[in-house]
Amino acid sequence: MATVFDSRHCQLGEGPLWHPLRQQFFWFDIVGKRLLSQRDGQPLLWQFDEHVSAAGWVDHDTLLIASETGLLRFDINSGRHQRIVELEADETRTRSNDGRADLCGGFWIGTMDKQSRAQAGAIYRFYQGELRQLYSGVSIPNSICFSQHYAYFCDTPRHQIMRQTLDHEGWPVGEPTVFIETGGLNADGSVIDAEGALWNAQWGASRVARYLPNGELDQCVAVAARHASCPAFGAEGLRTLLVTSAREGIEQPDDDQGRVYAQEGAGVGVAEPRVQLG
């Protein structure tokens, strides 16, 4: 079973990111409107005035952060941020959710209704300064991750993870196909490892499941929290699997819920690509 990496409680932990230049994990508490991290064992925290949910790295000191109203250029050292493009800024009922950088330097981000209203969200791609909607009518966008030729994503209530062929610039080609039927389990965030396998955090199941490139279930890593929400690989050799979790939706949650967990030696990850802002 994975061990506790950070004992602070997140109401809705999400969006873990290993910054390869800084050798540092970052993650979010969406409900708490916080970005969290550790440096040399010391806890770090940045507070926002709106929901923030996912990030990619731009350079040593800069992140691209998805918020409920836009994509933000965030300076890690000063904590200052600047909105570079709007994201459903005129729709007060929605917020950003799962997102990740693709291999071409783009950034995919999903939106959803704050009260989980059905089909109120969408999935977008930010690339070379342009934000373009890719899919509409999404309820809870999750599992956004990438292999060499494919993007993966899901709408959690559908209990399927989709696979989408990409062109040489990272844009979708044709229609997505079903990659995994989760059998009623709630697919949340995902990441691809060095062997092309997909690791999926499964909300309500206390685990992260590894699926081979052919969609076959290979193994599972257990976490003490009921709502595992998103995985990321990092640390030395990209051999540590970090998993966020949530307290949201649990009556009288115990101390295990909402913490961040780590499993050393679970697999080998791939360094997150740099986001190209323009």
VEXDREN-2710 file (C-alpha; in Angstrom, 1 decimal):
% VEXDREN-2710
k/r/px/py/pz
1/MET/0.0/0.0/0.0
2/ALA/1.1/3.5/-0.7
3/THR/2.5/5.6/2.2
4/VAL/1.7/9.2/3.2
5/PHE/3.7/11.7/1.2
6/ASP/2.0/14.8/2.6
7/SER/-0.3/14.7/5.6
8/ARG/-2.2/18.0/4.9
9/HIS/-5.8/17.4/4.0
10/CYS/-7.3/18.4/0.7
11/GLN/-11.0/18.7/0.3
12/LEU/-10.5/17.8/-3.4
13/GLY/-6.9/17.0/-4.1
14/GLU/-6.1/17.0/-7.8
15/GLY/-3.6/17.8/-10.6
16/PRO/-0.3/16.4/-9.3
17/LEU/2.7/17.5/-11.3
18/TRP/6.4/16.7/-11.1
19/HIS/8.5/19.6/-12.3
20/PRO/11.5/18.0/-13.9
21/LEU/13.8/21.1/-13.7
22/ARG/13.0/21.9/-10.0
23/GLN/12.7/18.2/-9.0
24/GLN/9.6/19.1/-7.1
25/PHE/6.0/17.9/-6.8
26/PHE/3.0/20.3/-7.0
27/TRP/-0.7/19.5/-6.6
28/PHE/-4.0/21.3/-6.0
29/ASP/-6.9/21.4/-3.6
30/ILE/-9.6/22.5/-6.0
31/VAL/-12.3/23.3/-3.3
32/GLY/-9.7/25.0/-1.1
33/LYS/-8.5/27.1/-4.0
34/ARG/-4.9/26.2/-3.1
35/LEU/-1.7/25.1/-4.9
36/LEU/0.5/22.9/-2.6
37/SER/4.0/21.6/-2.7
38/GLN/7.0/20.5/-0.7
39/ARG/10.6/21.7/-0.8
40/ASP/13.4/20.0/1.2
41/GLY/10.6/18.4/3.4
42/GLN/9.0/21.8/4.1
43/PRO/5.3/22.3/3.2
44/LEU/4.5/25.1/0.7
45/LEU/1.2/26.7/-0.1
46/TRP/-0.2/29.4/-2.4
47/GLN/-3.8/30.6/-1.9
48/PHE/-6.0/31.7/-4.9
49/ASP/-9.3/33.6/-5.0
50/GLU/-10.8/31.1/-7.4
51/HIS/-10.7/27.4/-8.1
52/VAL/-7.5/26.1/-9.5
53/SER/-7.1/22.5/-10.6
54/ALA/-4.2/21.5/-13.0
55/ALA/-0.8/22.8/-14.2
56/GLY/2.0/22.3/-16.7
57/TRP/5.5/23.6/-16.4
58/VAL/6.8/26.4/-18.7
59/ASP/10.3/27.0/-17.3
60/HIS/12.2/26.6/-14.1
61/ASP/10.2/29.2/-12.2
62/THR/6.9/29.3/-14.2
63/LEU/3.8/27.2/-14.3
64/LEU/0.7/27.4/-16.5
65/ILE/-2.2/26.9/-14.1
66/ALA/-5.8/26.3/-15.1
67/SER/-8.4/28.2/-13.0
68/GLU/-12.1/28.5/-13.2
69/THR/-11.9/31.6/-15.5
70/GLY/-8.7/31.1/-17.4
71/LEU/-5.2/29.8/-17.9
72/LEU/-2.7/31.6/-15.7
73/ARG/1.0/32.3/-16.0
74/PHE/2.2/31.7/-12.5
75/ASP/5.6/32.7/-11.0
76/ILE/6.5/30.1/-8.4
77/ASN/9.0/32.3/-6.5
78/SER/6.8/35.4/-6.1
79/GLY/3.4/33.8/-6.2
80/ARG/2.2/36.4/-8.8
81/HIS/0.1/35.3/-11.7
82/GLN/-1.3/36.7/-14.9
83/ARG/-4.3/35.4/-17.0
84/ILE/-3.1/34.8/-20.5
85/VAL/-6.4/33.4/-21.9
86/GLU/-10.0/33.2/-20.7
87/LEU/-11.6/29.8/-20.0
88/GLU/-15.4/30.0/-19.8
89/ALA/-14.9/33.2/-17.8
90/ASP/-18.5/34.3/-18.5
91/GLU/-20.0/31.0/-17.2
92/THR/-20.0/31.4/-13.4
93/ARG/-21.4/27.9/-12.9
94/THR/-18.3/26.0/-14.3
95/ARG/-14.7/25.5/-13.2
96/SER/-11.6/23.8/-14.6
97/ASN/-10.9/20.2/-13.6
98/ASP/-8.4/17.6/-15.0
99/GLY/-5.6/18.7/-17.3
100/ARG/-2.2/17.9/-18.6
101/ALA/0.5/19.0/-21.1
102/ASP/0.7/17.0/-24.4
103/LEU/3.9/15.9/-26.1
104/CYS/3.7/18.8/-28.6
105/GLY/3.8/21.5/-25.9
106/GLY/0.0/22.0/-25.9
107/PHE/-2.1/21.9/-22.7
108/TRP/-5.5/20.1/-22.5
109/ILE/-8.0/21.1/-19.8
110/GLY/-11.5/20.0/-19.0
111/THR/-14.3/22.1/-17.4
112/MET/-17.4/21.0/-15.5
113/ASP/-20.3/22.4/-13.5
114/LYS/-19.5/23.2/-9.9
115/GLN/-22.5/21.2/-8.9
116/SER/-21.8/18.4/-11.3
117/ARG/-24.7/19.3/-13.6
118/ALA/-24.7/16.8/-16.5
119/GLN/-23.0/17.6/-19.8
120/ALA/-22.2/21.2/-18.8
121/GLY/-18.5/20.9/-19.4
122/ALA/-16.1/20.6/-22.2
123/ILE/-12.4/19.7/-23.0
124/TYR/-10.1/22.3/-24.6
125/ARG/-6.6/22.4/-26.0
126/PHE/-4.3/25.5/-25.6
127/TYR/-1.6/25.5/-28.3
128/GLN/0.6/28.3/-29.7
129/GLY/-1.5/30.9/-27.9
130/GLU/-4.9/29.6/-29.0
131/LEU/-7.5/27.9/-26.9
132/ARG/-9.7/25.6/-28.9
133/GLN/-12.7/23.5/-27.8
134/LEU/-12.3/19.8/-28.7
135/TYR/-15.3/18.1/-27.1
136/SER/-18.5/19.5/-25.6
137/GLY/-21.3/18.0/-23.5
138/VAL/-18.9/16.5/-20.9
139/SER/-20.1/16.0/-17.3
140/ILE/-16.9/15.3/-15.4
141/PRO/-13.7/15.4/-17.6
142/ASN/-10.8/13.3/-16.3
143/SER/-8.0/10.9/-17.3
144/ILE/-6.3/13.4/-19.7
145/CYS/-2.9/12.0/-20.5
146/PHE/-0.8/11.2/-23.6
147/SER/1.3/8.5/-25.3
148/GLN/3.3/9.0/-28.5
149/HIS/0.4/8.8/-30.9
150/TYR/-2.7/9.1/-28.6
151/ALA/-4.6/11.2/-26.2
152/TYR/-6.7/9.6/-23.5
153/PHE/-9.6/11.1/-21.6
154/CYS/-12.9/10.2/-20.0
155/ASP/-16.2/11.5/-18.8
156/THR/-16.3/9.9/-15.4
157/PRO/-20.0/9.0/-15.2
158/ARG/-19.8/7.0/-18.5
159/HIS/-17.4/4.5/-17.0
160/GLN/-15.2/4.4/-20.1
161/ILE/-11.7/5.8/-20.9
162/MET/-11.4/7.0/-24.4
163/ARG/-8.4/6.9/-26.8
164/GLN/-8.0/9.6/-29.5
165/THR/-5.5/9.5/-32.4
166/LEU/-3.4/12.6/-32.8
167/ASP/-1.7/14.3/-35.7
168/HIS/1.9/15.5/-35.8
169/GLU/0.9/18.8/-34.1
170/GLY/-1.1/17.0/-31.4
171/TRP/-4.6/17.7/-32.7
172/PRO/-7.3/15.0/-32.8
173/VAL/-7.8/13.0/-36.0
174/GLY/-11.1/11.2/-36.4
175/GLU/-13.3/10.1/-33.6
176/PRO/-12.2/8.8/-30.2
177/THR/-12.7/5.1/-29.5
178/VAL/-13.3/3.2/-26.2
179/PHE/-9.9/2.1/-24.7
180/ILE/-11.1/0.8/-21.3
181/GLU/-14.5/-0.2/-19.9
182/THR/-14.1/0.3/-16.2
183/GLY/-16.9/-2.0/-15.2
184/GLY/-18.8/0.6/-13.2
185/LEU/-15.7/2.0/-11.4
186/ASN/-15.3/5.8/-11.5
187/ALA/-12.2/6.7/-13.6
188/ASP/-10.5/9.9/-12.4
189/GLY/-7.1/11.2/-13.3
190/SER/-4.6/9.2/-15.3
191/VAL/-0.9/9.2/-16.4
192/ILE/1.1/7.2/-18.9
193/ASP/4.3/5.4/-17.9
194/ALA/7.5/4.6/-19.8
195/GLU/6.0/1.4/-21.2
196/GLY/2.9/3.1/-22.5
197/ALA/0.7/1.7/-19.8
198/LEU/-2.1/3.9/-18.3
199/TRP/-2.3/4.4/-14.5
200/ASN/-5.9/5.4/-13.5
201/ALA/-6.9/6.7/-10.1
202/GLN/-10.4/5.3/-9.3
203/TRP/-12.7/7.4/-7.2
204/GLY/-14.4/5.5/-4.5
205/ALA/-12.2/2.4/-5.0
206/SER/-9.1/3.3/-2.9
207/ARG/-6.7/2.4/-5.7
208/VAL/-4.8/3.3/-8.8
209/ALA/-5.1/0.7/-11.6
210/ARG/-2.5/0.0/-14.3
211/TYR/-3.8/-0.9/-17.7
212/LEU/-1.5/-2.2/-20.5
213/PRO/-1.4/-0.6/-23.9
214/ASN/-4.0/-3.2/-25.1
215/GLY/-6.4/-2.1/-22.3
216/GLU/-5.8/-5.2/-20.1
217/LEU/-5.7/-4.6/-16.3
218/ASP/-2.2/-5.4/-15.1
219/GLN/-1.9/-4.4/-11.4
220/CYS/-3.3/-2.0/-8.7
221/VAL/-1.7/0.2/-6.1
222/ALA/-3.8/0.6/-3.0
223/VAL/-4.2/3.9/-1.1
224/ALA/-5.7/4.4/2.3
225/ALA/-8.0/7.1/1.0
226/ARG/-11.4/6.1/-0.5
227/HIS/-11.3/8.7/-3.2
228/ALA/-8.0/8.4/-5.1
229/SER/-8.2/11.3/-7.6
230/CYS/-5.0/11.6/-9.8
231/PRO/-1.5/10.0/-10.2
232/ALA/1.8/11.4/-11.3
233/PHE/5.3/9.9/-11.6
234/GLY/8.3/11.8/-10.2
235/ALA/11.3/11.9/-7.8
236/GLU/14.6/10.1/-8.6
237/GLY/14.3/8.2/-11.8
238/LEU/10.6/9.0/-12.1
239/ARG/10.0/5.8/-10.0
240/THR/7.7/7.3/-7.4
241/LEU/3.9/7.2/-8.0
242/LEU/2.3/10.2/-6.3
243/VAL/-1.5/10.0/-5.8
244/THR/-3.8/12.8/-4.6
245/SER/-7.1/12.1/-2.8
246/ALA/-10.2/13.8/-1.6
247/ARG/-12.4/14.2/1.5
248/GLU/-15.3/15.5/-0.6
249/GLY/-18.4/13.4/-0.5
250/ILE/-17.4/11.4/2.6
251/GLU/-19.4/11.9/5.8
252/GLN/-17.1/12.2/8.8
253/PRO/-13.8/11.6/6.9
254/ASP/-10.9/10.1/8.9
255/ASP/-7.3/11.3/8.7
256/ASP/-6.6/9.1/5.7
257/GLN/-9.0/11.0/3.5
258/GLY/-7.6/13.9/1.4
259/ARG/-3.9/13.2/1.9
260/VAL/-1.3/12.8/-0.8
261/TYR/0.2/9.3/-1.1
262/ALA/3.4/7.9/-2.7
263/GLN/4.4/4.4/-3.8
264/GLU/8.1/4.0/-4.6
265/GLY/9.0/1.5/-7.3
266/ALA/5.5/1.1/-8.7
267/GLY/6.7/1.8/-12.2
268/VAL/8.8/4.2/-14.3
269/GLY/7.2/7.4/-15.5
270/VAL/7.9/9.8/-18.4
271/ALA/8.9/13.4/-17.7
272/GLU/6.1/15.9/-18.3
273/PRO/6.6/17.9/-21.5
274/ARG/7.2/21.7/-21.3
275/VAL/4.1/23.8/-22.1
276/GLN/4.8/26.2/-25.1
277/LEU/3.0/29.4/-24.4
278/GLY/3.2/30.8/-27.9
END
